[in-house]
Amino acid sequence: QVQLVESEGGVVQPGGARRRACAPSGRTERSGAMGWFRQRPGKEREVVAAIKWSGGTTLYANDVRGRFTISRGNAKNTAYLQMNSLSPAATALYYCTFGSSVVGVPSTAASWTYWGQGTQVTVSS
């Protein structure tokens, strides 16, 4: 059973930045894909960014492209999400996700297998 260990959320001021990290515990193979989804109140879970371990193919939501960067760490299969120029619209519950046998980099939540517990990121002054 894979468990995802992710960094905590928190409160960020508008225009600020936050770096998220996530790693699948008990897994050493650098395969599959990892990503983050977000869920705003009353909304469905939607993709923020995702990355394929092999080849590094990435996927971004349109509203974060150019401001957020997802990357692979060199150790412990950790994925990172650098979030810059944050606005109040980024306030949401963020979920790390991992899929060991996904095809490509899927944008739908149903395509992913493992999920973190979700952490709240609030952008507010």
GUDO-896721 format. One record per residue: residue number from 1; residue in three letters; x, y, z of N, C-alpha, C, O in turn. Coordinates in Angstrom, 1 decimal, decimal comma. Layout:
+-----+-----+--------+--------+--------+--------+--------+--------+--------+--------+--------+--------+--------+--------+
:   k :   r :    n_u :    n_v :    n_w :   ca_u :   ca_v :   ca_w :    c_u :    c_v :    c_w :    o_u :    o_v :    o_w :
+-----+-----+--------+--------+--------+--------+--------+--------+--------+--------+--------+--------+--------+--------+
: NUM : ALA :      X :      Y :      Z :      X :      Y :      Z :      X :      Y :      Z :      X :      Y :      Z :
...
+-----+-----+--------+--------+--------+--------+--------+--------+--------+--------+--------+--------+--------+--------+
REM end
This chain:
+-----+-----+--------+--------+--------+--------+--------+--------+--------+--------+--------+--------+--------+--------+
:   k :   r :    n_u :    n_v :    n_w :   ca_u :   ca_v :   ca_w :    c_u :    c_v :    c_w :    o_u :    o_v :    o_w :
+-----+-----+--------+--------+--------+--------+--------+--------+--------+--------+--------+--------+--------+--------+
:   1 : GLN :    0,8 :   -1,2 :    0,0 :    0,0 :    0,0 :    0,0 :    0,9 :    1,2 :    0,0 :    1,8 :    1,4 :    0,8 :
:   2 : VAL :    0,6 :    2,1 :   -0,9 :    1,4 :    3,4 :   -1,0 :    0,7 :    4,5 :   -0,2 :   -0,5 :    4,7 :   -0,4 :
:   3 : GLN :    1,5 :    5,1 :    0,6 :    1,0 :    6,3 :    1,3 :    1,7 :    7,5 :    0,8 :    3,0 :    7,4 :    0,6 :
:   4 : LEU :    1,1 :    8,6 :    0,7 :    1,7 :    9,8 :    0,2 :    2,0 :   10,7 :    1,4 :    1,1 :   11,1 :    2,2 :
:   5 : VAL :    3,2 :   11,1 :    1,5 :    3,6 :   12,1 :    2,5 :    3,8 :   13,4 :    1,9 :    4,7 :   13,6 :    1,1 :
:   6 : GLU :    3,0 :   14,4 :    2,3 :    3,1 :   15,7 :    1,7 :    3,3 :   16,8 :    2,7 :    3,0 :   16,6 :    3,9 :
:   7 : SER :    3,8 :   17,9 :    2,2 :    4,1 :   19,0 :    3,1 :    2,8 :   19,7 :    3,5 :    1,8 :   19,5 :    2,9 :
:   8 : GLU :    2,9 :   20,5 :    4,6 :    1,7 :   21,1 :    5,1 :    1,4 :   22,3 :    4,2 :    2,2 :   22,8 :    3,5 :
:   9 : GLY :    0,1 :   22,7 :    4,4 :   -0,4 :   23,9 :    3,7 :   -0,1 :   25,1 :    4,5 :    0,9 :   25,2 :    5,2 :
:  10 : GLY :   -1,0 :   26,1 :    4,5 :   -0,9 :   27,2 :    5,3 :   -1,5 :   28,5 :    4,7 :   -2,2 :   28,4 :    3,7 :
:  11 : VAL :   -1,2 :   29,6 :    5,3 :   -1,7 :   30,9 :    4,8 :   -0,6 :   31,6 :    4,1 :    0,5 :   31,7 :    4,6 :
:  12 : VAL :   -0,9 :   32,1 :    2,9 :    0,1 :   32,9 :    2,1 :   -0,5 :   34,2 :    1,7 :   -1,7 :   34,3 :    1,4 :
:  13 : GLN :    0,3 :   35,2 :    1,7 :   -0,2 :   36,5 :    1,3 :   -0,4 :   36,6 :   -0,2 :    0,4 :   36,0 :   -0,9 :
:  14 : PRO :   -1,3 :   37,4 :   -0,7 :   -1,4 :   37,5 :   -2,2 :   -0,1 :   38,0 :   -2,8 :    0,6 :   38,9 :   -2,2 :
:  15 : GLY :    0,3 :   37,4 :   -3,9 :    1,5 :   37,7 :   -4,5 :    2,7 :   36,8 :   -4,0 :    3,8 :   36,9 :   -4,5 :
:  16 : GLY :    2,4 :   36,1 :   -3,0 :    3,5 :   35,3 :   -2,4 :    3,7 :   33,9 :   -3,1 :    3,1 :   33,7 :   -4,1 :
:  17 : ALA :    4,5 :   33,1 :   -2,5 :    4,9 :   31,8 :   -3,1 :    4,8 :   30,7 :   -2,0 :    5,0 :   31,0 :   -0,8 :
:  18 : ARG :    4,7 :   29,5 :   -2,5 :    4,7 :   28,4 :   -1,6 :    5,2 :   27,2 :   -2,3 :    4,8 :   27,0 :   -3,5 :
:  19 : ARG :    6,1 :   26,4 :   -1,7 :    6,6 :   25,2 :   -2,3 :    6,0 :   24,0 :   -1,6 :    6,1 :   23,9 :   -0,4 :
:  20 : ARG :    5,4 :   23,1 :   -2,4 :    4,8 :   21,9 :   -1,9 :    5,7 :   20,7 :   -2,2 :    6,4 :   20,7 :   -3,3 :
:  21 : ALA :    5,7 :   19,7 :   -1,4 :    6,5 :   18,5 :   -1,6 :    5,6 :   17,3 :   -1,4 :    4,7 :   17,3 :   -0,5 :
:  22 : CYS :    5,9 :   16,2 :   -2,1 :    5,1 :   15,0 :   -1,9 :    5,9 :   13,8 :   -2,3 :    6,6 :   13,8 :   -3,3 :
:  23 : ALA :    5,9 :   12,7 :   -1,5 :    6,6 :   11,5 :   -1,8 :    5,8 :   10,3 :   -1,4 :    5,1 :   10,3 :   -0,4 :
:  24 : PRO :    5,8 :    9,3 :   -2,3 :    5,1 :    8,0 :   -1,9 :    6,0 :    7,2 :   -1,0 :    7,1 :    6,8 :   -1,4 :
:  25 : SER :    5,5 :    6,9 :    0,2 :    6,3 :    6,1 :    1,1 :    6,3 :    4,7 :    0,7 :    5,4 :    4,2 :    0,1 :
:  26 : GLY :    7,4 :    4,0 :    1,0 :    7,6 :    2,6 :    0,7 :    7,7 :    2,3 :   -0,8 :    7,6 :    1,2 :   -1,2 :
:  27 : ARG :    8,0 :    3,3 :   -1,6 :    8,2 :    3,1 :   -3,0 :    9,5 :    3,7 :   -3,5 :    9,8 :    4,8 :   -3,2 :
:  28 : THR :   10,3 :    2,9 :   -4,1 :   11,6 :    3,4 :   -4,6 :   11,7 :    3,5 :   -6,1 :   12,6 :    4,1 :   -6,6 :
:  29 : GLU :   10,8 :    2,8 :   -6,8 :   10,9 :    2,8 :   -8,3 :   10,5 :    4,2 :   -8,8 :    9,5 :    4,8 :   -8,3 :
:  30 : ARG :   11,2 :    4,7 :   -9,7 :   10,9 :    6,0 :  -10,3 :   10,0 :    5,7 :  -11,5 :   10,5 :    5,8 :  -12,6 :
:  31 : SER :    8,8 :    5,4 :  -11,3 :    7,9 :    5,1 :  -12,4 :    6,5 :    5,7 :  -12,1 :    6,2 :    6,1 :  -11,0 :
:  32 : GLY :    5,7 :    5,7 :  -13,1 :    4,4 :    6,3 :  -12,9 :    4,4 :    7,8 :  -13,0 :    5,2 :    8,4 :  -13,7 :
:  33 : ALA :    3,5 :    8,4 :  -12,3 :    3,3 :    9,9 :  -12,4 :    2,8 :   10,4 :  -11,0 :    2,2 :    9,6 :  -10,2 :
:  34 : MET :    3,1 :   11,6 :  -10,8 :    2,6 :   12,3 :   -9,6 :    2,1 :   13,7 :   -9,9 :    2,4 :   14,2 :  -11,0 :
:  35 : GLY :    1,2 :   14,2 :   -9,1 :    0,6 :   15,5 :   -9,4 :   -0,1 :   16,0 :   -8,2 :   -0,2 :   15,4 :   -7,1 :
:  36 : TRP :   -0,7 :   17,2 :   -8,4 :   -1,5 :   17,8 :   -7,4 :   -2,9 :   18,2 :   -8,0 :   -3,0 :   18,7 :   -9,2 :
:  37 : PHE :   -3,9 :   18,0 :   -7,3 :   -5,2 :   18,4 :   -7,6 :   -5,7 :   19,4 :   -6,5 :   -5,1 :   19,4 :   -5,4 :
:  38 : ARG :   -6,7 :   20,2 :   -6,8 :   -7,2 :   21,1 :   -5,8 :   -8,8 :   21,0 :   -5,8 :   -9,4 :   20,6 :   -6,8 :
:  39 : GLN :   -9,3 :   21,3 :   -4,7 :  -10,8 :   21,3 :   -4,6 :  -11,2 :   22,6 :   -3,8 :  -10,9 :   22,8 :   -2,7 :
:  40 : ARG :  -11,9 :   23,4 :   -4,5 :  -12,5 :   24,6 :   -3,9 :  -13,9 :   24,3 :   -3,4 :  -14,5 :   23,3 :   -3,9 :
:  41 : PRO :  -14,4 :   25,0 :   -2,4 :  -15,7 :   24,8 :   -1,9 :  -16,8 :   24,7 :   -3,0 :  -16,9 :   25,7 :   -3,8 :
:  42 : GLY :  -17,6 :   23,7 :   -3,0 :  -18,6 :   23,5 :   -3,9 :  -18,2 :   23,1 :   -5,3 :  -19,0 :   23,1 :   -6,2 :
:  43 : LYS :  -16,9 :   22,9 :   -5,5 :  -16,4 :   22,5 :   -6,8 :  -15,8 :   21,1 :   -6,8 :  -15,6 :   20,5 :   -5,8 :
:  44 : GLU :  -15,7 :   20,6 :   -8,0 :  -15,1 :   19,2 :   -8,2 :  -13,6 :   19,3 :   -8,1 :  -13,0 :   20,4 :   -8,2 :
:  45 : ARG :  -13,0 :   18,2 :   -7,8 :  -11,5 :   18,1 :   -7,7 :  -11,0 :   18,3 :   -9,1 :  -11,4 :   17,6 :  -10,1 :
:  46 : GLU :  -10,0 :   19,2 :   -9,3 :   -9,4 :   19,5 :  -10,6 :   -7,9 :   19,5 :  -10,6 :   -7,3 :   19,8 :   -9,5 :
:  47 : VAL :   -7,3 :   19,1 :  -11,7 :   -5,9 :   19,0 :  -11,8 :   -5,2 :   20,4 :  -11,7 :   -5,7 :   21,4 :  -12,2 :
:  48 : VAL :   -4,1 :   20,5 :  -11,0 :   -3,3 :   21,7 :  -10,9 :   -2,1 :   21,5 :  -11,8 :   -1,8 :   22,3 :  -12,7 :
:  49 : ALA :   -1,3 :   20,4 :  -11,5 :   -0,1 :   20,1 :  -12,2 :    0,2 :   18,6 :  -12,0 :   -0,1 :   18,1 :  -11,0 :
:  50 : ALA :    0,8 :   18,0 :  -13,0 :    1,2 :   16,6 :  -12,9 :    2,5 :   16,4 :  -13,7 :    2,7 :   17,1 :  -14,7 :
:  51 : ILE :    3,2 :   15,3 :  -13,3 :    4,5 :   15,1 :  -14,0 :    4,7 :   13,6 :  -14,1 :    4,4 :   12,8 :  -13,2 :
:  52 : LYS :    5,1 :   13,1 :  -15,3 :    5,5 :   11,7 :  -15,5 :    6,9 :   11,5 :  -15,1 :    7,8 :   12,3 :  -15,5 :
:  53 : TRP :    7,2 :   10,5 :  -14,3 :    8,5 :   10,2 :  -13,9 :    9,5 :   10,0 :  -15,1 :   10,6 :   10,5 :  -15,1 :
:  54 : SER :    9,0 :    9,2 :  -16,0 :    9,9 :    8,8 :  -17,1 :    9,7 :    9,8 :  -18,2 :    8,6 :    9,9 :  -18,8 :
:  55 : GLY :   10,7 :   10,6 :  -18,5 :   10,6 :   11,6 :  -19,6 :   10,3 :   13,0 :  -19,1 :   10,6 :   13,9 :  -19,7 :
:  56 : GLY :    9,6 :   13,1 :  -17,9 :    9,3 :   14,4 :  -17,3 :    8,2 :   15,1 :  -18,0 :    8,1 :   16,4 :  -17,8 :
:  57 : THR :    7,3 :   14,5 :  -18,7 :    6,2 :   15,2 :  -19,3 :    5,3 :   15,8 :  -18,3 :    5,1 :   15,2 :  -17,2 :
:  58 : THR :    4,9 :   17,1 :  -18,5 :    4,2 :   17,8 :  -17,5 :    2,8 :   18,2 :  -18,0 :    2,6 :   18,3 :  -19,2 :
:  59 : LEU :    1,9 :   18,5 :  -17,1 :    0,6 :   19,0 :  -17,4 :    0,2 :   20,0 :  -16,4 :    0,5 :   19,9 :  -15,2 :
:  60 : TYR :   -0,3 :   21,2 :  -16,9 :   -0,7 :   22,3 :  -16,0 :   -2,1 :   22,7 :  -16,3 :   -2,6 :   22,7 :  -17,4 :
:  61 : ALA :   -2,8 :   23,1 :  -15,3 :   -4,1 :   23,8 :  -15,5 :   -3,8 :   25,2 :  -16,1 :   -2,8 :   25,8 :  -15,9 :
:  62 : ASN :   -4,7 :   25,6 :  -17,0 :   -4,5 :   26,8 :  -17,7 :   -4,2 :   28,0 :  -16,8 :   -3,4 :   28,9 :  -17,2 :
:  63 : ASP :   -4,9 :   28,1 :  -15,7 :   -4,7 :   29,3 :  -14,9 :   -3,5 :   29,3 :  -14,0 :   -3,2 :   30,3 :  -13,4 :
:  64 : VAL :   -2,7 :   28,2 :  -14,0 :   -1,4 :   28,2 :  -13,2 :   -0,2 :   28,2 :  -14,1 :    0,9 :   28,4 :  -13,7 :
:  65 : ARG :   -0,4 :   27,9 :  -15,4 :    0,7 :   27,8 :  -16,3 :    1,5 :   29,1 :  -16,3 :    0,9 :   30,2 :  -16,5 :
:  66 : GLY :    2,8 :   29,0 :  -16,2 :    3,7 :   30,1 :  -16,1 :    3,9 :   30,6 :  -14,7 :    4,9 :   31,4 :  -14,5 :
:  67 : ARG :    3,1 :   30,2 :  -13,8 :    3,3 :   30,6 :  -12,4 :    3,7 :   29,5 :  -11,5 :    4,4 :   29,6 :  -10,5 :
:  68 : PHE :    3,2 :   28,3 :  -11,8 :    3,5 :   27,1 :  -11,0 :    4,4 :   26,2 :  -11,8 :    4,4 :   26,1 :  -13,0 :
:  69 : THR :    5,3 :   25,5 :  -11,1 :    6,2 :   24,6 :  -11,7 :    6,3 :   23,3 :  -10,9 :    6,5 :   23,3 :   -9,7 :
:  70 : ILE :    6,0 :   22,2 :  -11,6 :    6,1 :   20,9 :  -11,0 :    7,4 :   20,2 :  -11,4 :    7,8 :   20,4 :  -12,6 :
:  71 : SER :    8,1 :   19,6 :  -10,5 :    9,4 :   19,0 :  -10,8 :    9,6 :   17,7 :  -10,0 :    8,9 :   17,4 :   -9,1 :
:  72 : ARG :   10,6 :   16,9 :  -10,5 :   11,0 :   15,7 :   -9,8 :   12,2 :   15,9 :   -9,0 :   13,2 :   16,5 :   -9,5 :
:  73 : GLY :   12,2 :   15,5 :   -7,7 :   13,4 :   15,5 :   -6,9 :   14,4 :   14,4 :   -7,3 :   14,0 :   13,5 :   -7,9 :
:  74 : ASN :   15,6 :   14,6 :   -6,9 :   16,7 :   13,6 :   -7,2 :   16,6 :   12,5 :   -6,2 :   17,2 :   11,4 :   -6,5 :
:  75 : ALA :   16,0 :   12,6 :   -5,0 :   16,0 :   11,6 :   -4,0 :   14,6 :   11,3 :   -3,5 :   13,7 :   12,1 :   -3,5 :
:  76 : LYS :   14,4 :   10,1 :   -3,2 :   13,2 :    9,6 :   -2,5 :   12,0 :    9,8 :   -3,3 :   10,9 :    9,9 :   -2,8 :
:  77 : ASN :   12,1 :    9,9 :   -4,6 :   11,0 :   10,0 :   -5,5 :   10,0 :   11,1 :   -5,2 :    8,8 :   11,0 :   -5,3 :
:  78 : THR :   10,6 :   12,2 :   -4,7 :    9,8 :   13,4 :   -4,2 :    9,4 :   14,2 :   -5,4 :   10,3 :   14,5 :   -6,3 :
:  79 : ALA :    8,2 :   14,7 :   -5,4 :    7,8 :   15,7 :   -6,4 :    7,6 :   17,0 :   -5,7 :    7,2 :   17,1 :   -4,6 :
:  80 : TYR :    7,8 :   18,1 :   -6,4 :    7,7 :   19,4 :   -5,9 :    6,8 :   20,2 :   -6,8 :    6,7 :   20,1 :   -8,0 :
:  81 : LEU :    6,0 :   21,1 :   -6,1 :    5,2 :   22,1 :   -6,8 :    5,5 :   23,5 :   -6,3 :    5,2 :   23,8 :   -5,1 :
:  82 : GLN :    6,2 :   24,2 :   -7,1 :    6,5 :   25,6 :   -6,7 :    5,3 :   26,5 :   -7,2 :    5,0 :   26,5 :   -8,4 :
:  83 : MET :    4,7 :   27,2 :   -6,3 :    3,6 :   28,0 :   -6,6 :    4,0 :   29,5 :   -6,4 :    4,2 :   29,9 :   -5,3 :
:  84 : ASN :    4,0 :   30,2 :   -7,5 :    4,4 :   31,7 :   -7,4 :    3,2 :   32,6 :   -7,7 :    2,2 :   32,1 :   -8,3 :
:  85 : SER :    3,3 :   33,8 :   -7,4 :    2,3 :   34,8 :   -7,7 :    0,9 :   34,4 :   -7,3 :    0,0 :   34,4 :   -8,1 :
:  86 : LEU :    0,8 :   33,9 :   -6,1 :   -0,5 :   33,4 :   -5,6 :   -1,5 :   34,4 :   -5,5 :   -1,2 :   35,5 :   -5,0 :
:  87 : SER :   -2,7 :   34,1 :   -5,8 :   -3,9 :   35,0 :   -5,7 :   -4,9 :   34,3 :   -4,8 :   -4,8 :   33,1 :   -4,6 :
:  88 : PRO :   -5,9 :   35,1 :   -4,3 :   -6,9 :   34,5 :   -3,5 :   -7,7 :   33,3 :   -4,2 :   -8,2 :   32,4 :   -3,6 :
:  89 : ALA :   -7,7 :   33,4 :   -5,5 :   -8,3 :   32,3 :   -6,3 :   -7,6 :   31,0 :   -6,1 :   -8,2 :   29,9 :   -6,4 :
:  90 : ALA :   -6,4 :   31,0 :   -5,6 :   -5,7 :   29,7 :   -5,4 :   -6,1 :   29,0 :   -4,1 :   -5,6 :   27,9 :   -3,8 :
:  91 : THR :   -6,9 :   29,7 :   -3,3 :   -7,3 :   29,1 :   -2,0 :   -8,1 :   27,9 :   -2,3 :   -9,1 :   27,9 :   -3,0 :
:  92 : ALA :   -7,6 :   26,8 :   -1,7 :   -8,3 :   25,5 :   -2,0 :   -7,6 :   24,4 :   -1,1 :   -6,6 :   24,6 :   -0,4 :
:  93 : LEU :   -8,3 :   23,2 :   -1,1 :   -7,7 :   22,1 :   -0,5 :   -6,9 :   21,4 :   -1,6 :   -7,4 :   21,0 :   -2,6 :
:  94 : TYR :   -5,6 :   21,2 :   -1,3 :   -4,7 :   20,6 :   -2,4 :   -4,4 :   19,2 :   -2,0 :   -4,0 :   18,8 :   -0,9 :
:  95 : TYR :   -4,5 :   18,3 :   -3,0 :   -4,3 :   16,9 :   -2,8 :   -3,1 :   16,4 :   -3,7 :   -3,1 :   16,7 :   -4,9 :
:  96 : CYS :   -2,1 :   15,8 :   -3,1 :   -1,1 :   15,1 :   -3,8 :   -1,6 :   13,8 :   -4,3 :   -2,4 :   13,1 :   -3,6 :
:  97 : THR :   -1,2 :   13,4 :   -5,5 :   -1,7 :   12,1 :   -6,0 :   -0,6 :   11,4 :   -6,7 :    0,4 :   12,0 :   -7,3 :
:  98 : PHE :   -0,7 :   10,1 :   -6,8 :    0,3 :    9,2 :   -7,4 :   -0,4 :    8,1 :   -8,2 :   -1,4 :    7,5 :   -7,7 :
:  99 : GLY :    0,1 :    7,8 :   -9,3 :   -0,4 :    6,7 :  -10,1 :    0,7 :    5,9 :  -10,6 :    1,6 :    6,4 :  -11,3 :
: 100 : SER :    0,8 :    4,6 :  -10,3 :    1,9 :    3,7 :  -10,7 :    1,8 :    3,3 :  -12,2 :    2,8 :    2,9 :  -12,8 :
: 101 : SER :    0,6 :    3,3 :  -12,7 :    0,4 :    2,7 :  -14,1 :   -0,5 :    3,6 :  -14,9 :   -1,3 :    3,1 :  -15,8 :
: 102 : VAL :   -0,4 :    4,9 :  -14,7 :   -1,2 :    5,8 :  -15,5 :   -0,7 :    5,9 :  -16,9 :    0,5 :    5,7 :  -17,2 :
: 103 : VAL :   -1,6 :    6,2 :  -17,8 :   -1,2 :    6,4 :  -19,2 :   -1,0 :    7,8 :  -19,5 :   -2,0 :    8,6 :  -19,3 :
: 104 : GLY :    0,2 :    8,2 :  -19,8 :    0,5 :    9,6 :  -20,0 :    0,4 :   10,4 :  -18,7 :    0,8 :    9,9 :  -17,7 :
: 105 : VAL :   -0,1 :   11,6 :  -18,8 :   -0,3 :   12,4 :  -17,6 :   -1,8 :   12,8 :  -17,5 :   -2,2 :   13,8 :  -18,1 :
: 106 : PRO :   -2,6 :   12,0 :  -16,9 :   -4,1 :   12,3 :  -16,9 :   -4,5 :   13,5 :  -16,2 :   -3,9 :   13,8 :  -15,1 :
: 107 : SER :   -5,6 :   14,1 :  -16,7 :   -6,1 :   15,3 :  -16,0 :   -7,3 :   15,1 :  -15,2 :   -7,8 :   16,0 :  -14,5 :
: 108 : THR :   -7,8 :   13,8 :  -15,2 :   -9,0 :   13,5 :  -14,5 :   -8,7 :   12,8 :  -13,2 :   -7,8 :   11,9 :  -13,2 :
: 109 : ALA :   -9,4 :   13,1 :  -12,1 :   -9,1 :   12,5 :  -10,8 :   -9,3 :   11,0 :  -10,8 :   -8,6 :   10,3 :  -10,1 :
: 110 : ALA :  -10,2 :   10,5 :  -11,6 :  -10,5 :    9,1 :  -11,6 :   -9,4 :    8,3 :  -12,1 :   -9,4 :    7,1 :  -11,9 :
: 111 : SER :   -8,5 :    8,9 :  -12,8 :   -7,4 :    8,1 :  -13,4 :   -6,2 :    7,9 :  -12,5 :   -5,3 :    7,1 :  -12,8 :
: 112 : TRP :   -6,3 :    8,5 :  -11,3 :   -5,2 :    8,4 :  -10,4 :   -5,5 :    7,4 :   -9,3 :   -6,7 :    7,2 :   -8,9 :
: 113 : THR :   -4,5 :    6,7 :   -8,7 :   -4,8 :    5,6 :   -7,8 :   -4,7 :    6,1 :   -6,3 :   -5,5 :    5,7 :   -5,5 :
: 114 : TYR :   -3,6 :    6,7 :   -6,0 :   -3,3 :    7,0 :   -4,6 :   -3,4 :    8,5 :   -4,3 :   -3,1 :    9,4 :   -5,1 :
: 115 : TRP :   -3,9 :    8,9 :   -3,1 :   -4,2 :   10,3 :   -2,8 :   -3,7 :   10,6 :   -1,4 :   -3,7 :    9,8 :   -0,4 :
: 116 : GLY :   -3,1 :   11,8 :   -1,2 :   -2,7 :   12,3 :    0,1 :   -4,0 :   12,7 :    0,8 :   -5,1 :   12,7 :    0,3 :
: 117 : GLN :   -3,8 :   13,1 :    2,1 :   -5,0 :   13,5 :    2,9 :   -5,5 :   14,9 :    2,6 :   -6,6 :   15,2 :    3,0 :
: 118 : GLY :   -4,8 :   15,6 :    1,8 :   -5,2 :   17,0 :    1,4 :   -4,8 :   18,0 :    2,5 :   -4,9 :   17,8 :    3,7 :
: 119 : THR :   -4,3 :   19,1 :    2,0 :   -3,8 :   20,2 :    2,9 :   -4,4 :   21,5 :    2,3 :   -4,4 :   21,7 :    1,1 :
: 120 : GLN :   -4,8 :   22,3 :    3,2 :   -5,4 :   23,6 :    2,9 :   -4,4 :   24,7 :    2,6 :   -3,4 :   24,9 :    3,4 :
: 121 : VAL :   -4,5 :   25,3 :    1,5 :   -3,7 :   26,5 :    1,2 :   -4,7 :   27,7 :    1,1 :   -5,6 :   27,7 :    0,3 :
: 122 : THR :   -4,4 :   28,7 :    1,9 :   -5,3 :   29,9 :    1,9 :   -4,4 :   31,1 :    1,5 :   -3,4 :   31,4 :    2,1 :
: 123 : VAL :   -4,9 :   31,8 :    0,5 :   -4,2 :   33,0 :    0,1 :   -5,0 :   34,2 :    0,5 :   -6,1 :   34,5 :    0,0 :
: 124 : SER :   -4,5 :   34,9 :    1,5 :   -5,2 :   36,0 :    2,1 :   -4,3 :   37,0 :    2,8 :   -3,2 :   36,6 :    3,3 :
: 125 : SER :   -4,7 :   38,2 :    2,8 :   -3,9 :   39,2 :    3,5 :   -4,4 :   39,4 :    4,9 :   -3,9 :   40,2 :    5,7 :
+-----+-----+--------+--------+--------+--------+--------+--------+--------+--------+--------+--------+--------+--------+
REM end
